[in-house]
């Protein structure tokens, strides 16, 4: 199969990038004819990693991967919650086009014949296998999309548990929000998952058939449970919230999520209002879980080398969305703010030029599907909403698109939304528009300037919005430009039948 490697990109307002024939400054060396793919997902992982500038976290294995990869510093998910974000990656379609706006929405209800990313590889001769949380964390067969895989996907094996301490086991519903137990890695699910994934890689190495192996780690998702040795890596006093603990001035109420993911745990108030000691404990637990997940990722990377797979395997590492740990008076995700929508993303492949050099190119998660397909040398897939990032893998100085698109539905419910918040992020600004659904009649707007401390401040290496400056006349022209960008991208990239019908009726 012939793989295209020569491109030049021009940016079109609201349309991202368009490939034309030219020659890049450097070219990717030919990959093996059928490279394997190791597709690593980490649940609820924000950019709290050493390689992203977090000075507190202990993440040596992911940092090692970053030194061998193209690390994307400006990667953004399309909707900051597990199911919709993962579906956008695995289908290569925007949430509005799959109608996956909730963890319980199924893309096959809208697009029954859609070919997912792993299914595409399966259809081209790969052995596609899923271990852990890849599509969904819910143990319903249809939510794991069995047709995407060569063998039945495995969400959890026997004895895989959130809790290790006897007093926290055997309850119905959510238990405590965090647990520290003096157990080995295999005392919790991710340790068992890593061990199974290593054995799977050992088996796959013996086969002649190439593989697409997806491994989805559960941590640092709530509950924040990890072996004691990972808690011991940190001093609890380090986890004070230093600043930006209040709500964003002038932000509309609808910008904030109404459900209480953290407040559902039995030791957390329903309104998620608690003191400094609890805040420190929960932040400590999150970081312990990041370090725990980091070790499990390291086991997979070591296994690639040990089984002779490293020189024939594309590694894709991603978190499904960002996460708030009390910053901006918020916990968890489910907003269009920077802390929720920005994600860690790395790609590594044999013969990578300028390995370890990061890129500041703005990219969306729908870009991953066409990227991995092209990188593996497979024919281009049709009807995708993203753009291949191969030119950026080739040259980290290149741009992808002038802005990225995120959104969130209100209420957060499996039924069609009543309100949708659309957000476009450029290098320096964010414009968010809240509209009625599906008419898109305006309800509220937000505008944030990430170059001005009045509007946003950096905390833990991530921006926290301080003030909505939508009414400041100094931003009037820029707001109009970003609003036009949003209008154009929604018009050209989304396919909402209700809107089309409304337009036809108005003519």
N, C-alpha and C positions, 0 to 999 in steps of 0.2 A: 504494500500500500504506500502511496506517495503522501508525504506529509508536507504541507505548506509551511515555510519558515520565513518568507520574505514579505514584509508588510510596511506600509506607512499608514499612520492614522491621522485623520482630520477630525476636529471636534465640531459638531453641529449643535446649536442651542437646543437643549432639551432632548436630544436624541442620542447622546453618548458618543460613540466613535464608529467610524466607518472604515474598513480596511481597503486599501488600494495597493497595487503592486509597486514595490520599491525594495531597497535593501537596508536592513538594519545595520547598525554600527558593528555588531558582533552577532554571530549565529550560534544557536544551540547545536552542539555536536549530535550526530545521529544517535538516537536512543536504540536499545535493543528492539528487534522487530515487534515483539509483544511484551512490553514491560508490565510487570505486576503493579498493582495499586494497593497501598495500605492507607486506608481512609479512617483517620482517628478523630473522633468527636469527644469533646469534654463539656459536660452539661453545666450551664450557668457560669462558665468561666469568663470573667472580664479580663481586661488587659493588666491584671495584677501579677505580672511576671517580671523577672529580672531583665529580660531582653526588651521589655517595653518601658523600662525606667523605674519600676517599683523597687525602691531601695530596702524594703522590709522583707519581702517574700523570699523564700528559699525554693528556687525552681531550677536546679542545675541541669536536669535532663532536657527540659524544654528549651532552656537557654543554649544547651549544646546543639540541639536541633536547629535553633535560629542561626547559629554560626555556620551551618551547612545548607541553609535554605534561602529562599527569597521571603523575607518577612514583610508583611503588609502592615504599615502603621496606620492606614486610613481605610480599613475594611469595615463595612457596615452591613448589618442584617436588615431584612425588609420588615420584620415585625418582631419586637422584642419579647417573645415568649416561645417556648420550645417547639410545639407542633408547627405553627406557620413558618417559623424560621427554617426548620429542618426540611419542610416540604419545598420551600423555595430553592434550597440547595439541590435537593434530590430530584426535583422535577424541572429545574431551570426556568420556572414560571413565577411571575409575581403573584402575591396573595389574591389580588382582584381577579386574576385570570383562572386560578384554581378554586377560588372561593374558600380557601382554607384560612380562616380568620380566628380559629379557636383550636385547641388541642384535640377536640373530638370531631372536627370537620374532616371529611375524607375527600381527597382530590379526585378519586375515581367516581364519586357521585356526580362530579361535574365533567370530568374528562376520563371516561372509562378506558379508553384505548391509549392513553398517554404512556410513553415509554420512559421510565425513570432512568437516572444515571446508572445505577448498578444493573438494571435490566438491559440497558444499551450495551454494556460490556458483556453481559451474559449472552445476548443475541449475537455478539461477535466472537464467540468461542471461549469466553472467560468463565472460570468457576467463581460465581458471586456468592459470598457468604456474609451473614450479619450476626454479630455477637454484641449483646448489650443494647443500650438505648441508641438507636439510629434514627428510625422514623418517629417513634413514639415511646413514651414510658408506660403506656397502658397495655395491659396484657390481653388485648383482644386481637384475634388472628388478623382481622382485616386492617387493623391499625399498623401492623408490621409489614403489610403489603407483600404477602408470600410470592406473588408472581415476579417480583423484582429479583428474586434470589434463586440460585441453583438448588439449594437445600432449604428446608424450613428455617426461618430466622429464630434465634434464641435470644429472648429478652433477659431472662434470669434462669439460672439453674437451680437444682434442689439445694435448699439450705442457704441460699443467698438472702441476706437480711440487712435491713437498715441499721439494726441495733445489735450489739454484742453483749451488753450487760443484761443479766436475767430480769432485773426489775423493770427494764424497758421493753421487754419482749412480750408477745402474746396479747397485746392490746388491740382494740379496734380503732380505726382512724389514726390520726396523727398523734405521736407520742411527744417526747421532749424535743426541743429544737436543736440540741447539740449533745454529743456524748463523747467522752474520752475513756477508752478501755485499753488496758494493758494486754493487747493481743497482737499476734503477727498480722501481716498485711492481709492474709487469707481469712482473718476474722470478720472482715466486711466484704461486701459484694465486689468492689473493684479489685481487690486482691485476687479473688477467685476468678474474676473475668480476665485479668492479666495473665494468670497461670493458664487458663484455657486458651487464650489467644496465642500464647507462646507455643503451646502444644499444637495448635492449629497451624501455625507458621512452619513448625517442624514437619508436619505432615504434608503441607502444600509444597514444601521445598523438594520433596521426593517425586512430585508429579511433573509431567511434561506440560500440562495445561497451565496457562497463565491464570492468575487469580486477581479478583477484586475483593479484598477483605475489609469490611467495615467493622470497626471496634468502637463502641460508644460507652465511655466511662460515665458513671453516675454522679460522681463528685466533681466539683464542690456543691452540687445541688443540696438543698435542705432535705433532711436534717443534717446538720454539720457534725457528722460522726466520723472519726478517724482514730487509728491506733495512737496510743499515748505518746509514742516516740515522735510523732509529727507535731503534736501540741507542744512537746518539750523543746522544739526548735525555736520557740518564740517566748519572749517575756510579755506576759499579759499587759504590763504597763505601757507597752508600745502601741496599744490599739485605741488610744484616745482619739476621738474625733476633734481635729484641731480647729476646724473652721467650716463655714458653709453648711451649717446644720439646720438652717431655716428654709422655709419654702421660698421658691423663686418669686420675687416681687413682681406683681402685675400679671403673673401667669394665670390663665383661666382655670377654674376648678376642674374642668373636663380634661385638662392636661394630665391629671393624676389618676392613677388606677383606683377603682372602688373596692375591688376584692382584696382580702387580707390573707395572702399566702402565708406569711410568717405568723400572723395572728391566729391561724388555725391550729398551731401547736399548743399543747396543753399547759406549758409553762410560760407562755407569752400572752400578754393582754390582747384582747380582741382588737382593740384600736391601735395596737402596735406602739403604744406610748409607754416607755419604760426608762429607767435611769441609766447612769453612766456605767455602773457595774455590769448590767446586762448587755449594754452596747459593747463593752470591751470583750465580754465573754463570747458573744456571737461573732464579732469581727475576728477574734482569735480562732474560733472554730472554723470560720470560712478559710482563713489562711492555712490552718492545719490541713484542711481538706485539699487545698490547692497543692500543698507539698506532697500529700498522699497520692493524689492523681499524677503529679509529676513523676514520682517514683515508678508508677505503673506504666506510664508512657515510656520511661527509660528502659523497662524490661522488654518492650516491643522493639525498640530501636536496637538494643543489644542482640535480640533474637535474630533480627535481619542480618546482622553481621555474622553471628555465630553459625547460621544455617546457609551462608553463602548467597543471601538474597539482596544484599545492600546495593550491589552494582546492577541490579535488574529490577528495581522497585521504585516507583513514584510514591512519595510520602506526602499526604495531605493532612495537615493538622489544623483544626478549627474549634472555636467555641461557638455555641449556637446564638448567643447574644451577650450583652453586657449585664451588669448587676450593680445595685446600689446597696450600701451597707450603712445606712443612716445619713449619708450625704444628701443635702437638700431636703431633709426631713422625709426621706423615702427609703423603703426597703424592697429588695427583690427587683422586678423588672416591670414590663407592661406599660411603658411610656415611650414617647418620642424624644426624650432627652438624650444628651450625648452619652451619659454613663450607661444607659440601657442599650443603645443601638450600635455603639462601637464594639468591635470584636477582635480577638486575636486570630491571625491566619498566617500560616506558613506553608510553602510548597518546596519540596526537595526532590531532585531527580538526578540520575547519573549524568555526569559531564556538565553539570550546571555552570554556566558562566557567571563570574562574580558572586560565587556562593558566599553567603553571609552578609551581603550588602542589602540593606533594607530599601524599600520603595515607599514614597509618600503619595503614590497615585491613589486617587479615590476609586474604590471598587465596591461593587454590590455582590451579594451572595449568589444571585442568579448567574454571575460570571463564572462560577466554578465549573458548572456542567460543561460548557463548550471548551473551557480551558483544559480540563483533564482528558476529554475526548481527543482534542487536537494533540496534546502532549503525548498521548499513547499511540498516535499515528492512525487513529480510526477515522473513517469518513465523517465529515461534519454532520451533526444532528440538525434536523429541521425544526422550525417553529419554537425556538428558544427565545427567552426575553433578555438574555445576557450576551456579553461580548467576550471572546477569548482573551485571556491575559497572557498568552504566550509571548507577545512582543515585550511585555514588562518582565517576564521571566528571562528573556533575552537581554534586556537593557533596563535596569531599574530606574533610569532617568525618564523614561517615557510616561506619558499621561494616558489614562483610560477614558475618563469622562469628566465633564466640568462640575458635576454634582451627583450625589447619590440620593435615592428615594427610600424613605421608610414610611411606615403607617401603623396605626393601631385603631381597632374598632371599639366602640362603646355602645351598649355594655359588652363586657367580655362574656360572651354567651354563644352556644352552638347555633342559635338562630341567626338569621340575617341581621346585620348591625342596624342600629338607628342613627348612629353618628360615626363618622370616620375622621381621623386626624391624619392628614398627609404632611410629610416633612421632607424638605430638600436641604441637603447639607453641602455647601461649597467648602473650599479650604478654610475660609475665615468666618462664614456665617451660616446660620440656620433659619429657615423660614418654615413655619408650620401653620397649616390652615385646618380648622375644624369645621366640618360640613355635615348637613343632614344627608342621610343615605336613603335612596340612591340619587336623589336630585342634585346633590353637591351644592345646595344653598348654604351660604356662609353663616357660621355661628360665631367663630372667634379666630383670632390670629395671634401668632407669636413671632418674634424676631430676636435673635441673639447674635451678638458680635463677640467672637472668641478672641479677638485682639484687644478688647477693652475690658479692664478689670471691673468696671461698673457692671457690665453685662454678664461676665463669666469669669471664674477663677479656676486655676488648676489645683487639684487635690489628689494625692496618691497617683500622680501621673495622668489623671483623667479630668476633663473639664466638668465643672459643676456650674449650671446656669444660675446667675444671681439675680438678674433683672430682665424682664421682657421689655425691650425698647421699641416695640411696634409703633408707639405713638410719638416717638422722637422724630421731628421733621428732618433731622440730619440724615436719617436712614430712609427717607421717603422714596427717593429714586431707586435705591438699591432694593428696597422692598418690592417695588413694582417690577423690577427685573426678575427677581427670584419668583415672584408670583406668576409672571409670564412663563418662566421655565417650568413651573409646576403644571400650569395649564397645558402646555404643549406636551409634556411627557405623559400626562394622564390621557390626553387625547390620542397619542400615537402608540402608547405601550400597553394600555389596558383595554379590555374587551368586556364591557358591561352591557348586557343586552337591554336592561331597563333604560339605560341612558340612550342607547341607539334608538329604541322605540320612541322615547320621548322626543328626540330630535326629529324623527320622521313625522310624528304627529304635529309638531310645531310648524312644519313647512307648508 
